[in-house]
Amino acid sequence: MESVATALHRLGELAETRHISRLAKAFAAAGHELALVGGPVRDAFLGRPVNDFDFTTSATPDEILAIVAPIADAHWDIGRAFGTIGARFAGDTVEITTYRTDAYDGETRKPVVEFGDSLEGDLVRRDFTVNAMALRLPQLVLVDPSGGVEDLMARRLTTPGAPEVSFGDDPLRMLRAARFTSQLGFTVDEPTTAAMVALADRLPIVSVERMSDELSKLLLTDDPVPGLRLLVDTGLAEVVLPELPALRLEVDEHAHHKDVYEHSLTVLTQAIGLEKSRPGIEGPDLILRLAALLHDIGKPQTRRIEGGGVVTFHHHDVVGAKLATKRLKHLRFDKETIGSVAKLIELHLRFFGYSEGVWTDSAVRRYVRDAGPLLERLHILTRADVTTRNVRKSDRLSFAYDDLETRIAEIAEAEGIAAVRPDLDGEQIMALLGLSPGREVGEAYRYLLELRLDEGPLGRDVAEQRLREWHAARHVGP
């Protein structure tokens, strides 16, 4: 946490080096106020990188355009009805919005936009006090009508006004609270948390797409777990991701199964740790993190009490893949993300058969084939799924997976197993057997693929001979 003087000095340097001062002088010359607002000011106090530049002004949208057009490299109308104009200055993209005083109808989260007449009035309508600070330009004067600096120092999230009013106006702010809990490492104060609990049933007026966007932003933070816990504890997860609180199964007194909810959060944390050190994963990986969080959501539906009080979850991988598909479709995730998350959940138990006995080369090839481009993510998810406190068991599983990865690498080097394909492609199959495109070509392709998985590369001559024999056997008369 930077001091006020240090933060203001840093913002002043940014104003000079990032062409902001030129913009501020242009607005001042035109007789209008301009202030840097929200996230950039907050992040300057926190010592975080400042990349986004949001401004608010007394100028109307038409007046903003008149000021910006002569000096910007480019400008565009982001949302004139909301008073926002975008512009680019030497590579920096900025958004400039007219002072606003929003009013809500109580039925939707869409505000009736009214332009305001003061910076202070604009700030008090914002979501949290730490985002309701501004820097007047070019004077470099901090404006903080709601005590944002104090809340920053206390690492506390609260709203500028009564949280019941703020969240009642725009329930999406409750999801933003969860995201900021993880993103900034802050704690939501008790009155604000209580308002989230009381108003959780207001969340459905928010569009599914916006809820999904906030969930994704939360999962992509360095430590999503505090925010996820807040969603569950306040009841908001029941609306956004009900499968998560459903994991809080009753743990029997003899501890015959783990706390699935805590286990899932631990797997997510461990997956993020591995994500940073494994090859082939660039930056925060939403697919991996969704799969880690949801990998056991099939357990509540498959939980059974067997003889001796043993708890089982047979086929929870298959059930979980179906549940994840349904939930992610509802949240409007794209097809690639949905399919990839479901496939990882479906495959996340496959390795445990390896740890119990040595796989054949054929089994290793099939593991790679089934994972396809998700193989590196599957490696991470499988390793992260080991949360046992039994050191011997943990070491045994880790050594077994080391061995599996070594075998995959050795077979890949010898056979090119990274992309397992038959020795003949569809065109070659049709030419060899005199077939036209159709079902029989697909069956022949699958036959050769099974041979490739079972026996490794055959070479073209052997593959052609085996295919002729297969085809002839299928066409022998009765």
Disulfide bonds with the S-S distance in Angstrom:
none
